[in-house]
Amino acid sequence: MTTGDLAETMWSATAAPAPTTDSLDTDITVSVAIVGAGYTGLSTALHLARRGIEAVVLEAHDIGSGGSGRNGGHLTPTFHFRPEFSLTNLKKRLGDETAARLIDLQTGAADLIFGLVDKYGIDCELERVGCIHAAHTPSMMPALEEKHADYQSLGRPMQLLDRDQTATLTGSDKFHGAWVYENAGHLQPLSYARGLARAALKEGARIFTGSPVNRLERRGTKWRLTTPHGTVTADFVVLATGAYSSALWPRLKRTYAHFRLGCAATAPLSTEIRRAVLPQNNHLVDTRRDTFALKFDAAGRLVTAFNVSGLRGMSRRNMAALVARRYSWVWPQLASAKWDFFWTGAIDLRADLFPRLFELGPGLVTAIGFSGRGIPTGTAMGTVLADYLSGTQKEALAAPLEQPSYVPPLMRLVARMMIPRFRRQDAQAMRDDGLEPPRF
């Protein structure tokens, strides 16, 4: 997510302080240059530095100024919900052995983050709680049951809930059951990004902010990156820019669709409401195709992320009306909630919703297409990049290193146009089950 001033976000107002960094004002030579100080770039730098490999991060703005400081704060280490994105289908596409490594990487991402937070004392409001995937209509329960069966082979804690159990866990009677993936959590995303930066600096990496790379060129066997006041010469380059990739490398933007999301946060809610809404502090997404995701922060603010389409995201008024209607329908006690913060951003979306590791040129790589799983996937892909850059053979990497593949030119437009259709499908699914759909 990358749209707008980072100061507009609630995360900016509540985050732990950023480490002190300067802009690049000299010429340096390193083993690895990383463009982008988000989760992927910082995780790569951290894991390289822990292996004694000299790495430098160049960030155009501030640490976490892209998606890492704008997302909903969900640590959901699974792949996307729809049946077509199942583990079974991933195995069919990649083969059992390759898919198994990628599945282990993604589903182990929560443990990776828990370990980093513990090791480096990262102050990021981490809550180690299950993610609730709640059925908005009874006909969605078979899909959740299929998801449960698909993931059971991993041996990780999870459970299926009936309607009454779901009502107890969510505080709402609007859901018809749920799948809970226990090995998950949520956190303050900007604080986490800043904590990763502190950890990388502690291990010996260097980070330069306010240092946009305006030129990238191959010189012999080296790469040269030029910023307004300095240069970096490196053996390897990682483009960790996600949805805010510039024209630095030809056609990089064609490897994903830039898809807008909106976020909103309430003022801190009363203790009474907190005891009634998500009383065990889980985070939640529902099974709507036009899904909303929500969690609470440490101060008791409800934070939500949602798709932007049409009037959504164009003004605070429109976003306030949208979230007020939706959440007061699910939890009537939220009808009087005051929504204090609104911001928008974007994600790098792939049609298959699986992350990609692309080799753009000799010694030039990028990780792209996290499709809304930035916290777990971005952190985990940093370890894969560090493995590759420290000598691991391509065939043994946890994510396959591929030549770039490109999304259809109209994918961004089509994705945006699909949101109204998704809303209609969600409403029709409720009608088919004999329910009256809400208007939001």
N, C-alpha and C positions, 0 to 999 in steps of 0.2 A: 504494500500500500504506500503510495507516494504523493498523493495530491495535497496541496495546501501547506500552510505553515505548521511546523511541528508544535509550535506554541499553542495552537488551537486545541490540541488533544488534551484529554484529562491526564494521560500518562505524563506529559511534560510537567504538569502542575504538581504531580505527586511522586515523581521519580527520585531515586537516590542520586546524589551528585555524580556528574561525569568526571572521569579522570582528567587531569590536565594534559592537553595535547597542543602542539603547535602546527603551523603550516610548514610545508617543505620549502626550504629556501637555499638549498645547496644541491650538488650533484653527488649521488651515492650509488654504490654497486652492491647488490645483494643476490642471494640465490633465488628467492621467490618474491615477486611483487604481486600484491593483491589489491584489486580495485573494488572498493566498497566496504564500509565498516558496519555491516549488518551481521546477522547471526552466522551466515555462511563464511563471510570473509574473516570475521573474528575467530570463529571456531577453527578455521584452517590455520590462521596465524598461531593460535594457541597450541594446536597439536603439532605444528611444525617446530615451534620454539621448544616444546618439551622434548623433541628429538634432537635438539641442537642445530636445527637448520635455520639460517638467518632469513627472516621474513619481514617485509614492510607492508603496511596497509595504507593506501591512499584513499581518502574520503573527500568528496567534493564539498560536503556540508559538515554536519556534526555526526557523532556516533549515533547510530540508530535512527537517522533522519528519514529513512525510507520505510519499508514495511515493518522493520524491527521495532520502530517506535510508534506504530499506528494500528497494529492488529488488535484482535479482541482479547488476547492474553490466554488462549487455550492451548494446553499441552495435550494434544490428542494424537497418540502415536499409532494410529491405524490408517489404512487407506480409506478412500471415500466410500460412502454408504451404499450407493446404488449397486444392484447385483452385478451389473456389467463390469464393475471395478473390483470384483472379488479376488481373493487369493488364488482361487482355482483358475480364473481367467488369466491372472498374471503368470502362473506357471505354464499355461498353454502358450502364452506369447513368448516368454523368455527361456523356457525349459526349466525343469525342476531344480537343477543345481544353481543356476544363476538367480532364479526367482527366490530360492530359499535364502540366499545371501541378502537380497534386497529386503525380503520380509523380515529377516532378523534385524537388519539395520533399522528399519522403520519402527517395528514393534519394540525394539530395545532402546529407542530414543529417550523415553522417559527416564529409564535407569541411567542413561548417559548424563542427562541434565541433572537429575538428583545428585549424581556423583560430583559433577562440576560445582554445583551450588554448595555442597558440603565441603569439598576440598578447598575451595577458594573463598568460602564465607560470603557468597554473593547475596546481597540484601535485595530480594526481588519479590517478597510477599508470596513465596512458593507455597501452594497448598497441594498435598499429595492425596488427591481424591479421585474417585471414578468419574468418567464422562458418561452422562446419561444421554442415550439416543432414544427419544420418546416418540411413540406412534401417535400421530394426530388423528388417526381414524383406525377402526378395527382391522380394516383390510390391509394395513401396513404391517401387522404383526407377523405374517408369514415371512416377509422380507427380513425382519429383525431376527426371526428364528433361523433363517438361512445364514445370516451374518454370524450369529452365535455358533452355529455348526461349523462354519468356514474357519473361524478363529480358534475353536476349541482344541485343535491339534497342536496349537502353540504351547499349551500347558500354562497359560497365564490366567490370572483370576478374572472371571467375568460372570455375569448372571443375567438371566431373563426374569423380568418382573411382570406379574399380572397387573390388572388395572388398579386394584386396591393397594398393592405394594408400591406402584408408581405414584399414586396419589400421596402416600405417606412420604416418599422420598422427595417429591417435587413440591408438595403443598398445593397441588391443583388437581381437580377432577376432570380436566379437559383432555387428558391423555389416556390412551387405551392399552397401555403396557409399555415396556421399555427394555432395551438392552443396555447393560452397564458394563463398560470396559474399565476394570478397577485400576490397572496400572497406568494411571494418567494423572492429570493435575491442571492447575492454572497458576498464573503468575502476573507480575507487573512487567510487561514486555520491554519497556524502555529501560527500566532498572536492570533487567536481565542482560540486555545488550551492553549496558555500561559495565556491568559486572564481568561479562566476558572480556571486554576491553581491558579492564584492570588485571584480569588473570593473564591475558596475553602479554601485557606490558611486564608483569611480574616475572614471567618466564623468559623474557628477553626480546620479544617482538617489538617492533617500532610502529607507531600509528601517527599519521599526519592527517589532521582535519583541515578543512578549508583549502584543500589541495586537489582541485578537479584535474583529471587527466584529459588534456585536450588533444593529445597525439600519441599514438601507439604504432611503432614501426619495428620491423625486423632489420637488424644490422649484423650480418654474418650469422654467427650462432647465438647471438644475444637479442634480447628485446630492450627497446628504449622507450620509456614512458616520460612524456613531457608535461609538466605542470606550469602554472604561471611564473613560478620563481625557482624552479629546480627540475632536476631529472633523476630518474632511476634507471639503472641498467641491471637487467636480471636475466638469469638462465630460463626461468619459467614465469608465466603470468597467469593469474586466476582472475577472471572477470566475475565478480560476485555482486553484481548490480541488480539482479532480479528484474522487477517490473519497472525500474527507472534506468534501464540501460539506455545510453545515449547512442550517437552515431559513431562511437569509438571504433567498433568493429563492424564491417559490412554484413548486413543480413542478420545480425544477432537478434534484432527486434522481431524478426520473422519466425523465430523459434518458439514464440508464445503469443498469446493474445493478452493485451493490457485491459484488465477488467476491473471496473470500479466497484468499490464497496463503501458502505456508510457505517459509522459507529456513533453511539450515543451513550451517555452516562448520566445517571440521576445524581441528585444531592445525596449525602448519606441518609439512609433510611432508618426508621426507628427500630429499636430492639424487638418490638412486638412484630413488625413486618418481617424482620430478618429471621425470626423464629418460625414464621409461617411460610416463607418463600424459600425454596431450596434449603431447608433447615440444616442439612448436613454439609452445606457449602460446596456441593458438587457444581460442575458446569454442565450445561445442557444445550443440545441441539435437537430439533424435531425432524420428522421425516418428510416434511413438506419439500417439494422441489424448490420452492421459494423459501428457503429455510432461514431462520433466525438462530443466532447463537448467543448465549448469555452466561454471565457469571457475576459474582460479587468481588469487589476489591477489599482490601484490608479495613477500609473505613466504612464499609457497608454500602457503597455505591453499587447499584446495578449497572452493569456494562453490557451492551449488546452490539452485535455486528449483523449487517443485513445487506442484501443485494440492492444496488442502485439502478434504477431504470425510470425513464420518464421524469416526472416531477420529483421523484425521490432524490435526495442529495442536492437539489438545486437551492434549497434554503433551509434555515433552521426551523422555520414554521412548518414546512412540509414534513421534515423528519420528525419533529416533535409530535405532530398529529398522528403519524404512522406508528411510532413506538407506543404512544399513549393508548391508541386503539387496540393494538395487538396485546399488550401486556395487561391492560385492565380487563380484557376478555379472559385471558388465561388466569390471572390473579386479580380479582376485583379489588383487593386491598391496595393495589398499586394505582388505582384511579386518581388518587390525589398526589402521586409522586411528582416531584419537580425534576424535570430533565435539564441539567445545567450545561452539559457539554455535547457538542456535535462536531464531527469531523468526517472527512472522506479520504479515500485512498484507492489503491489498486493492487491487484495481484497478478502474477505471471501465470496465466492459465493455459494448460494443455488440454486437448480434447480427451485424451485418455486419463488425465488427472494423475499420472505417475511422474515422479521426478526424473530428470534426465541429466546425465553427465556427458557433455559434448567436448570433443577435441576439435577446436577451431583451426588449429595450425600446429606446427612443431613447437611443443612446449607451451601452448596456449590453450587453456581449458576454461569451461564455464559449467556451473550447475544451475539448472533452470527448471521452471514448470512445477513449482511446489504446490500451486493450485489451492492455496489457503491453508497449507500445513507448515507454515514458515518456521514456527518455534521448534518443533521436533525435527522436521526434515532438514531445515537449514543447518541446525547444529550437527546433526548426524552426517550430512553430506560434507561438512568440514573435515570430519575424520577420514572420509573416503579420499578427498582431495589431498589431505596430508599423507595418506598411505601411498597414493600414486606419485606424489612429488618426492617422496623419500625412497622410492625404488620398488614398490610393490608391482608385480606384473599385472598388466591389464586384465588378464583372465582370472585373477584372484581377487579383484576389487569387489567390494560389497554392492556397488552399483556399476552396471556395465558402462564402459567408456565407448561412446559411439560417435559416428560422424553426425553432424547436425541434420535434423529433420525439421521441416517447417510446417507451421499451421496454415490452413487455407487463408487466403487474403481477406476473406469476408468473415472470418471466425469471430473477430471482436464485435462486429456489427450484429451478427447472428446471435451471439451469446447475449448481448444486451436486449435484443428484440425478443428473446425467449422468455424473459422474466414475466411479462404479462401472460404469456401462454402457460407458464408454470403456475401462476396464481389461479388461472381458470382450471387447470388440471387438479390442483389441490382442492378447490371448492367442489369440483365434480366428484372427486373421490369421497368427500364427505356426504354429498347428496346420495351417491350410490349406496352408502352405508346407512341411509336413513337419517342423516344428521343435517342440521341447518348450519351452513358455513358462515363464519363471521365476515364482516366487511372490513378487510384491511389488505 
